[in-house]
């Protein structure tokens, strides 16, 4: 196999295009997809091609290059609102159309629909899913400085304008209601709440967004951040007639790979000719004990380099959204955003977007509620939800396999805690749990923390 560095020099984790022309604590367990029978497929027929974006058109909010100089001059004369790092991530999400048809930070009507209905009703009466608020908070001083202006400049940490928000609306930030309805609890210790809401301003500002330049982080990973439009172009170039998306915020082990390869096999059995996997790790804010994005991407590189996943039928790209850990509410957002990238199948597993309760020793959400909610969620009717059952390490076969309840004694569940402990101690997991190259990346990561005296405390 050619070296991965040669592949990466052309595009992020993308193999050469297919020759075929386009056609019209068990968080680390994997699973097998449960597919609907042929008679229960929507419409009863296989539909080739990419699913259309929510609202029928992909929203792209980056100012065209010929107009950027003019817009920057305009921004220099406007009242200013400084963005936090998480605000920038949400601006990135909006600018590329992940939240289509949303055209900017939410005004109050959109905010309330999101909180109370997990959806937005469009002018034509149709409904699209929108389960998490995408809002921008300001404090009393910023509100006073804006005054009667209907436009503001959004500025980065260096003070330079990065966007303009027009036809603005300022309204109260009901923090307790927002937290209670998004997370289902107001218990202290929710990571995103403490990071982005508790100390945020008491006002929200919404409006139409114009981003002055494409968002770049200059962290060595920008080449991996494909927009929905770029992903659609790549998927069409590969001739995808089905796209199945899988989100991770953890390293890929062989159980995950088993799930993804088995999903493709089953889609082929259903009649699709060229289903493509969109392996889409979350790239925005994550809590302190999650493996950082840069190390996860190194590990994903090794998984492809070692042939655990097929580069020809896999597209790996970074999803720029911050992570809420809001369970069944947030997983709707994760699914909805992948529609806009062209996915018509979404794989969901145990306790998606979940975490341990911040105060009590239990999961914050029922492990099965995420997949049940996705199957009923308003605005996601066009998306095929693929739930899966747990897989584990089969000691009789020496590899990750689908769990067989008739012989539970043969299976070993390697939890996230156990995996971290092994990596920290430079011990190897059982052969067949993870490809050697990928495991070495994890060992190197925890070794780097040990050397720096910064081992993370589990949340």
C-alpha positions, 0 to 999 in steps of 0.5 A: 500500500502506498504511504499515507503521507503520499495520499495526504499530500493531495487530500485529507484521508481521501484515496484516489477517486474511483474509476467508476463514473458518478451516478444520478463505560462501554463507550468504546464497544462497537456494534452491528447495524439493524437494517429494515427489511426490503419491504419496509424501505421508504418508498420501497425502492433504492434511490441513487445519488446524494440526499438534498440539503435541508431546505433544498439548498446548501447555505454558504455564508462566506463572502466571495473573494472580490467583496472581502476588502469592501466588507472588511472596510464596512466591519471596521466602522461597526460596533464590535462583539468579540468571539470566544473559541467556541463562538468561532467554531459555531460561526464555522458551522454556520458559514459552511452550511452544516446548519442549513437552512439557518443563515446566521446566529439564531434570533429569538423565534428560532431559538424558542423553536429549537428549545421547545420543538427541536425543529424549525418551521420554514416559510413553506410550512415544511419542518427541518430538524434543529435540536441545539441552539446556535446562539451568540451571547453578549453582556450588558456592556456589549449590548450598550455599545451596540445601541441602535445599530442594526449591524455589528462586526464579530471580531476574533481574539486578535481584535480583527473582524471576522464576520458581520451580523446584520439585521440583528435582534437582541433578546434575553439569554434564559440560561436556566431554561436553555440548560434544562431543555438541552440537557434535561438537567441543571446539575452542576458540572456539565462540561459545555455549560461550564465552558460556554454558558455559565459565565456568558452574557445575559443577552443573545444576539442573532442576525444574518451572518456574513463571514469575511474569509473561510475559517482556518485554525492553522493547527496543521489540520485545516486540510482535513476540514472539508465543508459540506459542499466539498464533501458532496463534490468528493462523494459525487466524484467517487460515484456514491449511490449511498453515504453512511455517516459514522461520528466518533470522538474516540480512537477507532478500534477494530470493533468500529471497523467491523461495524463500518465494513459490515454496514457497507456489506449490508448496503450492497445486499440491499441493492446499492452499487457503491456505498461510501463511508463518511467517517466524521470525527468531531473536531470542535470543543470536547471535554478534558479527558477526551483524546484531543483531535490532533492525536485522534487524526493521527490514529485514524491515519494509521487505521487507514494506512494499516488497511483496517478501513478501505481508503477507496470506499472511505472519506475521513473528514473533520466535523467542526461542531463543538460537543455538548454531551447532551444525549438524545437532544444533541444526537439529532443535531449530529444526524441533521448536519450529515444530511447537509453533507450528503449522507442518507444513512446515519449510524447510531449506537449506545448512548450517543452524545452521552456522558456520565452524570456530573454528580451521581454515579450513573449515565446521564441518559438512558443508553437506548433513548438516542436511537429511539429519538432519532427514529421519531425526530421531526425533520429527520424523516429523509434520513435512514437511521441505523441502530446497532447492537454491541460488539466486543472482543471474542476470546475464542477468535482473538478478535472483535466480533458481534456479541453472542448472548448465548456464550457471554463468557467468551467476550471481553468488554474493554471499556474506555477506562480500561483502554486508557489505563493500558495505554498509560501503562504502555501495555498492549490490549489483546491482539485484534482489538486495535491495529498496532500502529493505531495503538502506538499513537495512543501510547505516545499520546498518554506518554506525552501527558505523563512527561508533561505531568498532565494526565487528564482526570476522567470527567 
